[in-house]
Amino acid sequence: MADQAGLKWVGVIFATVTLAVMITTGMVVKGYAVGSYSLESATTTLSDR
């Protein structure tokens, strides 16, 4: 059987990583919703000038 204390630490690590990913995803989604980020490219072509 696995050590319960070891499994507890593995669970804490996974929970921490999951929480960090959720917070980062939320910040990116909020940035797109507010307009801080754009999916359109910012490059210009010769026809745009």
BELKACOR-V555104 format. One record per helix or strand of 2 or more residues. SS is the DSSP state (hx for helix, st for strand). FROM is the first residue (numbers start at 1). LEN is the number of residues. If there is no record, write none. Layout:
ss-><SS & SS>
from-><FROM & FROM>
len-><LEN & LEN>
//
This chain:
ss-><hx & hx>
from-><4 & 46>
len-><31 & 3>
//
